[in-house]
Amino acid sequence: GLHPLLHADDPLRAMLAGQRMLDQLKEMELSGSVGVCTGRVWCGVVGTSKRREYTVLGDTVNLAARLMGKAGTKDFDQAKGLLCDRATKEAVQDCLEMKSLGQVKLKGK
């Protein structure tokens, strides 16, 4: 993988980017959902010399994908398409207004 690169405000950057994506989709009369998690991931190039791709792997990535899936459901209308994990909430709660939706049941967790 690549060497670690981080900023103290990465969780805030991720939440703002997710909200901006949802706002842009809404302007185009489209819908979407976003899941944001804070944690360690593996990132790098995988594949063979004929076909390679850059990817991220790990539990943090999988959790974000599961939250994204939940964020787009009727059960979480109040999330407005964006859900995050506890670590992200704790990192951004002084900068963003956060609303707890309680524990979310996720597949594999």
JOTAKA-V726018 format. One record per backbone hydrogen bond with DSSP energy under -0.5 kcal/mol. NH is the residue of the N-H (numbers start at 0). CO is the residue of the C=O. Records with the same first field share a line. If there is no record, write none. Layout:
NH->CO  CO
This chain:
1->42
9->6
12->8
13->9
14->10
15->11
16->12
17->13
18->14
19->15
20->16
21->17
22->18
23->19
24->20
25->21
26->22
27->23
28->25
29->24
33->80
35->82
41->56
42->40
43->54
45->52
47->50
52->45
54->43
56->41
59->39
61->57
62->58
63->59
64->60
65->61
66->62
67->63
68->64
69->65
70->66
71->67
72->69
75->72
76->73
78->75
79->76
80->70  75
81->78
82->33
84->35
88->84
89->85
90->86
91->87
92->88
94->91
95->91
97->95
104->102
105->103
108->105
